[in-house]
Amino acid sequence: MPSEILTPHRPAHSAWRDLLELLASMRFAIALLTLICIASIIGTVIKQNEPWVNYVNQFGPFWAEVFGRVGLYGVYSAWWFLLILGFLVLSTSLCIARSAPKILADRKAFKEHVRASALRAFHHRAEGRIDGTPEAALEHVNRLLTAGGWQAKAQIRPDGTMVAARKGMSHKLGYLATHGAIVAICIGGLLDGDLVVRAQMWFQGKTLFTGGGTIADVPERHRLSERNPTYRGNLFVPEGRTGNTAVLNIGDGVLLQPLPFDVELKKFRVEYYETGMPKLFASDVVIHDRDTGEKTAATIKVNEPLIHRGIALFQSSFDDGGSTLKLRALPLRNAGAQPFAIDSTVGGRSELRNASGADADRLTLEFTGLRVINVENLDTAQAEAGSATDVRKVDLTASIDKHLGSGARADKAKQLHNIGPSFSYKIRDAAGQAREYNAYMLPVELDGRRVLLAGVRETPAEPFRYLRIPIDDQGGIDGWYRMQAGLADTALREEAARRYARSASSPDKPEMVEQLRVTASRALALFSGAEKATRDGTAAPGGLQALAQFVETTVPAAEQQRVSEVLLRIVNGGLFELANLTRERAGLAPLVSDDATRSFMTQAVLSLSDAMFYPAPVLLQLSSFEQLQASVFQVARTPGKTLVYLGCVLLTLGVLVMLYIRERRLWIWLHPTADGHGTQVQAALSTTRRTLDADAEFDRLSADLLGTAPPPARPV
């Protein structure tokens, strides 16, 4: 008969028991806590809820998409993070449910049923004889334990008396407190996260709004209920206006949260230190309660929120509320164009068209910001920067920041200056591509020269790169701009070349004038971009780089250094004559050959060269402005905050209790001696941790109990 191997069948309740054991186990909870710690590190390293383009620039298109799909850009609201928190709550709750009855029962038990023979197995034990009857010995033990703060219970047995005492029974309550704290903090975090908001989206059909326009035009399906129990959003309020709808950023869209009151911003205030650095941001507001009609005036400061009807308003940030801008637009690289004025507001738009007027040539100006105060450290901005100012390389922020940093470089002197107002804008082409620009209203002194700064960057993740435009003897940039426009005028370039040839030629060599004129004319044409020098299939738009390409492609390597120096002298001389020609047309006196003129011309040559790479067709100057500020409040209704605070208190108390309160149990066995003239005593101590304090305590207790001298201190 063939033998069979029978596999025992596991009942279903055994599988459930194993699952509950796993969920309630310490290793499972530690694994969950480890995952939460790793996720928190990721959420700290990777900036959360940034624009998508920032992540593409940082990680590249492929990894940006991968990281986005797993929710690394919103770790604390990702489904898997909330799932981990949920399982941690479940695991810790099961742990408490399983352990709490045992702990509470153990707190009530004295464990007086211990066998007398088992006392000899304890680490802390003592044995001896005392005079007197067992009744007198029991009275002595009772007085001794009461004085020591012990709770005791005696069990009378036929052959003696077992006294069981306990002390420090709050130790295990610390275990319950710490586990309960984890549950409270996690539940509070889940309540104050966007889990409730997402639940409303699932069950009430709410969807994210991804379009643009005004708040009033957003459909109802993108709005949450005014009775929403928990949310955290931003409220934008300009000065002199009111706001009553917060914006909740979730994923790649937003939801609108109506408030039960209106917030009117009377005034946004900024106070500064003597250095010009801000020290206070405050908003004077009036709360209009729509239900009661009550008006409440208050001031909201950083770290001093206003709480009204359970909703907290924090001073989160500030922004422009629609300031009025008056601008002067200077067309670049266009010989016949004239400067023109633009009036707009921050947040507004204007259109630019080329002479053709075609839609493909249409550009849109988008004015994005105004900063009235700009405090920078300009002490050593020129250090290690070299003499060239290249719009492709020069970064004002980097040149300033390299003088700041850790305490290891604290010996660097700092000179903080307010360099005046600046405004930012974007120029967007017909295809929707945009670059961001930032320009200062007032000149600053860098490298010993007064210059006007005009910055540009390709993406928000990059720092601005600044073009330095020199200030002329009239206190403006008109001298530089006339030279820039003159470079685009062929007739002016030719006249400047002729004047330079006559002034630079020796009177006894008139045949050199024409040759020098031709050379100067071609050098200015290369510098202006009218003539191209191609190298490796590319041609520089003009400037010093065009001259460098011309030398490298047409001059032998052995002669390039000498020819470069000659061309630079010719270009500098030709531009000086061009500057005087443009001044004559403007009715101004010629430039005087002194140090100030030489400094201006040096910076002008570099700036004109760099301007060839400035990607905008116009240069915008801020003529005047009327500032209108706005406050950005963080609006939060956080019912889970109380649970989180309670959890923090429980966690602190629990840890302190477990660290500084030790559970000790003491057993004393009393029975008559064989001769009947005394009492035999056995004592044993059990403690959760063997420490020197426990050793000393038992030594004192046994000495007092047996009436002997305490033993010498035990070695560490």
SVG drawing of the C-alpha trace seen along z (x, -y; Angstrom):
<svg xmlns="http://www.w3.org/2000/svg" viewBox="-25 -121 81 123">
<polyline fill="none" stroke="black" stroke-width="0.4" points="0.0,0.0 1.6,-3.3 2.4,-5.7 1.1,-9.2 2.5,-12.4 -0.3,-14.3 0.0,-18.1 -1.8,-19.3 -4.5,-21.9 -4.1,-25.3 -7.4,-26.6 -8.5,-30.1 -8.4,-31.6 -4.7,-30.6 -3.9,-32.7 -5.8,-35.7 -4.0,-35.3 -0.6,-35.3 -1.6,-38.4 -2.6,-40.2 0.6,-39.1 2.6,-40.6 0.7,-43.9 1.1,-44.2 4.7,-43.2 7.6,-45.5 9.5,-44.6 6.6,-45.7 6.2,-49.0 10.0,-49.7 9.9,-48.9 7.1,-51.4 8.9,-54.1 12.0,-53.4 10.0,-54.0 8.5,-57.2 12.0,-58.4 13.3,-57.7 10.3,-59.4 10.8,-62.5 14.4,-62.7 13.3,-62.6 10.8,-65.3 13.5,-67.4 16.1,-67.0 13.7,-67.5 11.8,-70.8 8.1,-70.1 5.4,-71.5 7.7,-73.4 6.8,-74.3 7.2,-71.3 9.8,-73.1 12.1,-73.3 12.1,-69.5 12.7,-69.0 15.7,-71.4 17.1,-69.6 16.6,-65.9 16.0,-65.9 12.7,-65.0 12.9,-61.2 13.7,-61.2 11.4,-64.2 8.6,-62.1 9.5,-59.0 9.8,-61.0 6.6,-62.7 4.7,-59.5 5.8,-58.1 4.8,-61.3 8.2,-62.6 7.2,-66.2 4.4,-66.0 5.7,-63.3 3.5,-64.1 0.3,-63.9 1.3,-60.9 -1.0,-57.9 1.8,-55.6 2.9,-57.9 -0.7,-58.2 -1.0,-54.4 2.2,-53.9 0.8,-56.3 -2.4,-54.4 -0.7,-51.1 1.5,-52.6 -1.7,-53.8 -3.2,-50.3 0.0,-48.5 0.5,-50.8 -3.2,-50.6 -3.1,-46.8 0.1,-46.9 -1.7,-49.0 -4.9,-46.8 -2.8,-43.7 -0.5,-45.1 -2.8,-47.4 -4.9,-44.8 -1.7,-42.9 0.0,-46.1 -3.1,-47.3 -3.6,-43.8 0.1,-43.7 -0.1,-47.1 -2.7,-45.6 -0.9,-42.4 1.6,-42.0 2.6,-38.5 2.6,-37.3 2.3,-33.7 6.0,-33.3 7.5,-30.2 10.0,-30.8 12.6,-28.5 12.5,-30.7 14.0,-33.7 17.4,-32.1 17.5,-32.4 17.3,-36.2 20.4,-38.3 19.6,-40.6 19.1,-38.3 19.9,-38.3 19.3,-35.9 19.7,-36.1 18.2,-35.9 16.6,-38.5 15.6,-38.3 11.9,-38.1 8.8,-36.3 7.6,-36.3 4.8,-38.7 7.3,-41.2 9.5,-40.7 6.4,-41.3 5.8,-44.5 9.4,-45.5 9.2,-44.8 6.0,-46.8 7.5,-49.9 10.6,-49.6 8.7,-49.3 6.2,-52.1 9.1,-54.4 10.7,-53.5 7.6,-54.2 6.8,-50.6 3.3,-49.2 3.2,-45.8 0.8,-42.8 1.4,-39.9 0.3,-36.3 0.1,-34.1 1.1,-30.5 1.2,-27.5 5.0,-27.6 5.6,-31.4 4.6,-34.7 5.4,-36.0 5.5,-39.8 5.3,-41.1 6.1,-44.8 6.2,-46.9 7.5,-50.3 7.7,-52.4 4.7,-50.8 4.3,-53.9 7.1,-52.6 4.9,-50.6 2.4,-53.5 5.3,-55.3 5.1,-52.5 1.4,-53.1 1.9,-56.9 4.6,-56.7 2.6,-54.3 -0.5,-56.4 1.5,-59.5 2.5,-57.9 -1.2,-57.1 -2.3,-60.6 0.4,-62.3 -0.3,-60.1 -4.1,-60.6 -3.5,-64.4 -1.3,-64.4 -3.8,-62.5 -6.6,-64.9 -4.5,-68.0 -3.2,-66.7 -5.2,-66.7 -6.7,-63.3 -10.1,-64.8 -10.0,-67.1 -9.2,-64.2 -12.1,-62.3 -14.4,-65.1 -13.1,-65.0 -13.8,-61.3 -17.3,-61.3 -18.6,-64.7 -17.3,-64.9 -14.9,-67.8 -12.2,-68.2 -8.9,-70.2 -8.9,-73.5 -6.0,-73.8 -7.0,-76.9 -6.5,-80.6 -8.7,-83.7 -10.3,-85.2 -11.6,-83.4 -15.2,-84.5 -15.1,-82.6 -14.1,-79.3 -17.0,-76.7 -18.7,-75.3 -17.2,-71.8 -13.8,-73.2 -15.0,-74.8 -15.2,-73.1 -17.8,-73.6 -17.5,-76.4 -18.0,-73.7 -14.9,-71.8 -13.4,-70.6 -9.8,-70.7 -7.7,-72.5 -4.6,-74.6 -4.4,-77.2 -3.2,-80.7 -5.2,-83.9 -4.0,-86.8 -5.3,-90.2 -4.1,-93.6 -4.1,-96.7 -7.4,-98.4 -9.3,-95.3 -10.9,-92.2 -10.5,-88.5 -12.7,-85.5 -11.5,-82.5 -8.4,-80.5 -6.5,-78.6 -5.5,-75.0 -2.7,-73.7 -3.1,-69.9 -1.0,-68.1 -0.9,-70.0 -4.2,-72.0 -6.0,-74.0 -9.3,-73.9 -11.0,-76.9 -12.0,-77.1 -14.6,-79.8 -14.1,-81.3 -17.0,-82.3 -15.6,-85.8 -14.0,-88.5 -10.4,-89.7 -9.8,-93.4 -6.1,-94.5 -5.7,-98.0 -2.0,-98.3 1.0,-96.0 4.0,-97.2 7.7,-96.3 10.2,-97.6 14.0,-97.5 17.2,-97.5 19.8,-100.2 21.5,-97.9 18.4,-97.9 17.5,-94.3 13.8,-93.7 13.0,-93.0 9.2,-92.9 6.4,-92.0 3.0,-92.9 -0.5,-93.2 -3.2,-95.5 -6.5,-93.8 -10.2,-94.0 -12.2,-90.8 -15.8,-91.1 -17.9,-88.3 -20.7,-87.7 -22.9,-85.8 -22.8,-88.3 -21.8,-91.5 -19.1,-92.1 -15.9,-93.9 -12.6,-92.9 -9.4,-94.9 -6.2,-93.0 -2.5,-92.9 -1.0,-89.7 2.7,-89.3 5.2,-86.6 4.8,-83.9 1.8,-85.9 -1.3,-84.5 -4.9,-85.6 -7.4,-82.9 -11.0,-83.6 -13.8,-81.0 -11.2,-78.3 -9.4,-79.4 -5.8,-80.6 -4.4,-83.3 -0.6,-83.4 1.6,-86.0 3.0,-83.7 4.6,-86.1 3.9,-89.3 3.6,-90.2 2.8,-93.0 -0.9,-93.9 -0.9,-95.6 1.6,-98.5 1.5,-101.0 4.7,-101.1 5.9,-103.8 8.6,-102.5 10.9,-103.7 11.5,-101.1 14.8,-101.4 14.9,-99.3 18.1,-97.5 20.0,-96.8 17.6,-98.9 19.0,-102.0 15.8,-103.9 13.8,-103.0 13.1,-105.6 12.5,-105.1 8.9,-104.9 6.9,-104.8 4.9,-101.9 2.4,-102.3 1.3,-99.1 0.7,-97.4 2.3,-94.4 0.4,-91.5 -0.5,-93.3 0.6,-92.7 1.6,-94.7 2.3,-93.6 5.3,-94.4 5.4,-93.9 8.3,-94.2 8.0,-96.5 6.5,-93.7 3.5,-93.4 3.2,-89.7 1.7,-87.5 4.9,-85.4 6.9,-88.5 4.5,-89.4 6.0,-89.5 4.2,-89.8 5.5,-91.7 4.3,-90.2 5.1,-92.3 5.5,-90.0 6.9,-92.0 8.2,-95.1 10.7,-95.2 11.2,-98.6 13.9,-97.5 16.9,-95.5 19.6,-95.0 22.9,-93.5 26.4,-93.1 28.5,-95.1 31.8,-95.2 33.9,-93.0 31.6,-92.4 34.4,-93.1 36.8,-90.5 37.9,-87.7 35.4,-88.9 37.9,-90.2 37.4,-93.3 34.9,-91.9 31.1,-92.0 29.5,-89.3 25.8,-88.8 26.4,-85.2 28.6,-84.8 28.2,-87.6 25.8,-86.8 25.4,-89.6 23.9,-87.2 26.8,-84.8 29.4,-87.6 27.7,-88.7 27.0,-85.4 30.6,-84.2 31.4,-86.7 28.8,-85.3 28.7,-81.8 29.8,-79.9 31.5,-81.1 34.8,-80.0 34.6,-83.1 33.2,-85.5 36.3,-87.7 35.0,-89.0 33.7,-92.5 30.1,-93.2 28.7,-96.4 25.0,-96.1 23.4,-98.6 19.9,-99.2 20.4,-99.5 17.0,-100.7 13.8,-99.5 13.8,-96.8 11.1,-95.2 10.8,-91.9 9.1,-90.9 8.9,-88.2 9.0,-88.5 7.0,-85.7 7.1,-84.9 4.3,-83.8 5.2,-80.1 4.7,-80.7 8.4,-80.5 9.4,-83.1 12.5,-84.5 12.5,-86.3 14.2,-89.7 15.0,-91.8 16.1,-95.4 17.1,-98.0 15.8,-101.6 18.9,-103.2 22.6,-102.8 25.0,-101.0 28.7,-101.2 30.6,-98.0 34.3,-97.7 34.6,-101.4 32.2,-102.4 28.5,-103.4 26.4,-101.0 22.8,-100.2 22.0,-96.5 19.7,-94.6 19.4,-90.8 18.1,-87.9 17.6,-84.2 16.2,-81.3 14.3,-79.5 13.3,-80.2 15.8,-77.6 18.7,-79.7 20.2,-82.9 19.9,-86.1 22.9,-87.1 23.4,-90.9 24.4,-93.3 26.2,-96.3 25.5,-99.5 27.8,-102.4 26.4,-105.8 27.5,-108.7 28.4,-112.3 24.7,-113.2 23.9,-110.6 22.0,-108.2 22.5,-105.6 21.7,-107.8 25.3,-108.0 25.6,-104.2 22.3,-103.9 23.3,-106.4 26.5,-104.4 24.4,-101.2 22.0,-102.8 25.0,-104.3 26.5,-100.9 23.4,-99.8 23.7,-102.8 26.1,-102.1 26.7,-105.8 27.7,-106.6 30.1,-103.7 31.7,-104.8 32.1,-108.4 33.5,-107.2 36.0,-105.0 37.1,-108.0 37.5,-110.3 39.5,-107.6 41.7,-107.0 42.5,-110.8 43.2,-111.1 45.3,-108.0 47.4,-108.4 50.7,-110.2 50.7,-113.5 53.8,-112.4 52.1,-109.2 48.8,-110.2 48.7,-107.0 47.9,-105.1 44.7,-107.0 42.6,-105.0 44.1,-101.7 43.4,-102.4 39.8,-103.6 39.1,-100.3 40.4,-98.3 38.5,-100.4 35.3,-100.2 35.5,-96.4 36.4,-96.1 33.3,-98.2 31.2,-96.2 32.3,-92.9 31.8,-94.4 28.2,-95.6 27.3,-92.3 26.8,-93.7 29.6,-91.4 29.9,-87.8 33.0,-85.7 32.1,-82.0 34.0,-79.4 33.0,-75.8 29.7,-76.6 28.6,-79.2 28.9,-83.0 28.9,-85.3 26.2,-88.0 28.8,-90.7 31.0,-92.2 34.4,-91.1 33.6,-87.5 33.0,-88.3 36.4,-89.9 38.0,-86.9 36.4,-84.5 37.6,-86.7 41.2,-86.6 41.1,-82.8 39.8,-82.1 41.9,-84.5 45.2,-85.1 48.0,-82.6 48.4,-81.4 51.7,-83.1 50.3,-86.5 46.9,-86.3 48.1,-87.9 49.6,-91.0 46.6,-91.4 44.1,-91.1 45.8,-93.9 45.8,-96.1 42.1,-95.4 41.2,-96.2 42.9,-99.6 41.1,-100.3 37.7,-99.3 38.2,-101.4 39.3,-104.4 36.4,-103.9 33.9,-103.7 35.2,-106.8 34.7,-108.7 31.2,-107.1 30.4,-108.3 31.4,-111.9 29.4,-111.7 26.3,-110.7 26.9,-113.5 27.1,-116.0 23.8,-114.9 22.3,-115.2 23.7,-118.8 26.3,-117.8 30.0,-118.7 32.5,-116.1 34.0,-113.8 37.0,-115.1 40.0,-112.7 40.3,-112.2 40.1,-109.3 36.3,-109.5 35.9,-109.3 38.4,-106.4 36.5,-104.5 33.2,-105.2 34.5,-104.0 36.1,-100.9 32.9,-99.8 30.9,-100.9 32.9,-98.7 32.4,-95.7 28.8,-96.4 28.1,-97.0 29.9,-93.7 27.8,-91.9 24.6,-93.5 25.0,-91.6 24.0,-88.5 21.2,-90.2 18.2,-88.3 15.5,-91.0 14.7,-93.4 14.1,-96.2 15.7,-97.3 13.2,-98.5 13.9,-101.3 11.7,-102.0 10.9,-105.7 8.5,-105.9 6.0,-103.7 3.2,-103.7 3.5,-100.8 0.5,-98.7 1.4,-95.9 -0.5,-92.7 -0.3,-90.1 -0.3,-86.4 -1.9,-84.7 -1.8,-81.0 -5.3,-80.1 -5.5,-76.9 -8.3,-75.0 -6.4,-72.2 -8.5,-70.1 -5.7,-67.6 -3.4,-70.2 -4.8,-69.4 -4.1,-65.7 -0.6,-66.5 0.1,-68.7 -1.4,-66.0 0.8,-63.4 3.9,-65.5 3.0,-65.9 2.4,-62.1 5.6,-61.3 7.7,-63.6 6.1,-62.2 6.3,-58.6 10.0,-58.9 10.8,-60.6 8.8,-57.9 10.5,-55.0 13.9,-56.6 13.7,-57.8 11.1,-55.5 12.2,-51.9 9.7,-49.2 11.0,-47.2 9.4,-44.2 10.5,-42.9 9.7,-39.7 10.5,-38.9 9.9,-35.5 9.6,-35.2 9.4,-31.9 10.4,-30.8 13.8,-29.4 14.3,-25.8 15.0,-26.6 11.9,-28.8 13.8,-31.8 14.0,-34.0 12.9,-34.6 14.6,-33.5 14.5,-36.1 14.9,-35.7 14.7,-38.8 14.9,-39.2 14.6,-42.1 13.5,-42.2 14.0,-45.3 13.6,-46.1 17.2,-47.2 20.2,-46.3 21.9,-49.5 24.2,-50.7 21.3,-52.5 19.3,-49.3 22.4,-47.6 22.8,-50.3 19.1,-50.4 18.9,-46.6 22.1,-46.8 20.6,-49.5 17.3,-47.7 18.8,-44.3 21.1,-46.0 18.1,-47.7 16.1,-44.6 18.7,-42.3 20.2,-44.9 23.7,-44.6 26.2,-47.1 25.7,-47.8 28.4,-46.2 31.0,-48.4 30.2,-50.0 30.2,-47.6 32.8,-48.3 31.6,-49.8"/>
</svg>
